[in-house]
Amino acid sequence: MDIKKFQEIRVETFKYWLKELDRTRVAGELSDNYSESYVCKWQKELTKQGQHCSFLCSIADWLDNFSDLLDDKRYDDVGTDYSEVLFRYYTKIMLIASEILEDFVYVHGKIKDIKKKI
């Protein structure tokens, strides 16, 4: 069985992440360009209607944290004998995902409250 190095997995995942979410990151930049992403397209649609949803902007910004981790080359040469380091790496990913999901839970609760008042 051919076992991939962490670097191969990280690089493939990063490419997939950027492609599927319509994000780009120029080497050396600290943030993604997500102006063509779904989140920005939704925001532009709201802006045309004279509205703004800061939640969408926040999501787009928060997703930069995933890109930061996927662009981090520090652990590229570690193997399975460094399971503690890789566990911490994936814990960071799960913390970011948890924060984003918590935002969705919050917004969902607000939407339910609005529906009750209508």
VMD Tcl script that draws the C-alpha trace (Angstrom):
set ca {
  {0.00 0.00 0.00}
  {1.35 3.39 -1.00}
  {1.12 5.81 1.92}
  {1.12 9.49 0.99}
  {3.25 11.98 2.85}
  {1.48 14.71 4.73}
  {2.78 17.21 2.18}
  {1.06 15.44 -0.71}
  {-2.24 15.31 1.16}
  {-1.96 18.95 2.26}
  {-1.14 20.23 -1.24}
  {-3.92 18.20 -2.92}
  {-6.42 19.32 -0.30}
  {-5.39 22.96 -0.62}
  {-5.81 22.89 -4.41}
  {-9.22 21.23 -4.05}
  {-10.24 23.74 -1.35}
  {-9.38 26.76 -3.50}
  {-10.91 25.33 -6.68}
  {-14.20 24.16 -5.18}
  {-14.81 27.40 -3.28}
  {-13.65 29.68 -6.10}
  {-10.88 31.16 -3.98}
  {-7.34 32.05 -5.04}
  {-4.23 32.77 -3.02}
  {-1.15 34.34 -4.50}
  {2.13 33.02 -3.08}
  {3.26 35.27 -0.25}
  {-0.21 36.74 0.34}
  {-1.82 36.33 3.74}
  {-5.43 36.32 2.54}
  {-7.42 34.68 -0.22}
  {-9.15 36.47 -3.04}
  {-12.69 35.17 -2.81}
  {-14.42 37.81 -4.92}
  {-15.74 35.10 -7.26}
  {-16.80 32.71 -4.50}
  {-20.41 31.80 -3.79}
  {-20.36 33.84 -0.59}
  {-19.38 36.99 -2.48}
  {-21.88 36.30 -5.25}
  {-24.64 36.03 -2.65}
  {-23.45 39.24 -1.01}
  {-23.36 41.08 -4.35}
  {-26.93 39.96 -5.00}
  {-28.02 41.41 -1.65}
  {-26.15 44.63 -2.35}
  {-28.05 45.03 -5.63}
  {-31.20 44.86 -3.54}
  {-29.86 47.54 -1.20}
  {-29.13 45.09 1.60}
  {-26.03 43.80 3.34}
  {-25.45 40.61 5.31}
  {-22.32 40.90 7.43}
  {-22.62 37.19 8.22}
  {-21.63 36.39 4.63}
  {-18.57 38.64 4.82}
  {-17.57 37.04 8.09}
  {-17.83 33.55 6.63}
  {-15.63 34.51 3.68}
  {-13.03 35.95 6.05}
  {-13.17 33.03 8.47}
  {-12.49 30.61 5.62}
  {-9.06 32.23 5.20}
  {-8.11 30.36 8.37}
  {-8.51 27.04 6.54}
  {-6.34 28.33 3.71}
  {-3.72 29.41 6.23}
  {-3.50 25.91 7.67}
  {-3.53 24.22 4.27}
  {-0.76 26.54 3.08}
  {1.41 25.85 6.15}
  {4.43 23.82 5.04}
  {5.97 23.27 8.50}
  {4.72 19.70 8.87}
  {5.32 18.47 5.33}
  {8.03 16.00 6.29}
  {6.42 14.48 9.36}
  {5.26 10.91 9.28}
  {2.96 8.76 11.36}
  {5.51 8.83 14.19}
  {4.48 12.46 14.74}
  {0.87 11.66 15.45}
  {0.68 14.21 18.29}
  {1.73 17.06 15.99}
  {-0.77 15.99 13.31}
  {-3.49 15.63 15.94}
  {-2.91 19.26 16.99}
  {-2.95 20.33 13.34}
  {-6.33 18.70 12.73}
  {-7.63 20.03 16.07}
  {-7.01 23.55 14.76}
  {-9.04 22.73 11.65}
  {-11.88 21.40 13.78}
  {-11.85 24.53 15.98}
  {-12.25 26.75 12.93}
  {-15.04 24.54 11.58}
  {-16.75 24.65 14.98}
  {-16.71 28.46 15.05}
  {-18.18 28.68 11.55}
  {-20.89 26.13 12.35}
  {-21.71 28.04 15.53}
  {-22.31 31.13 13.38}
  {-24.77 29.13 11.26}
  {-26.55 27.91 14.41}
  {-26.82 31.51 15.63}
  {-28.21 32.79 12.32}
  {-30.63 29.85 12.12}
  {-31.93 30.76 15.59}
  {-32.42 34.39 14.55}
  {-34.29 33.34 11.40}
  {-36.60 31.14 13.46}
  {-37.28 34.10 15.79}
  {-38.11 36.32 12.81}
  {-40.53 33.72 11.43}
  {-42.31 33.56 14.80}
  {-42.87 37.33 14.69}
  {-44.33 37.31 11.17}
}
mol new
graphics top color blue
foreach p $ca { graphics top sphere $p radius 0.5 }
foreach p [lrange $ca 0 end-1] q [lrange $ca 1 end] { graphics top cylinder $p $q radius 0.2 }
display resetview
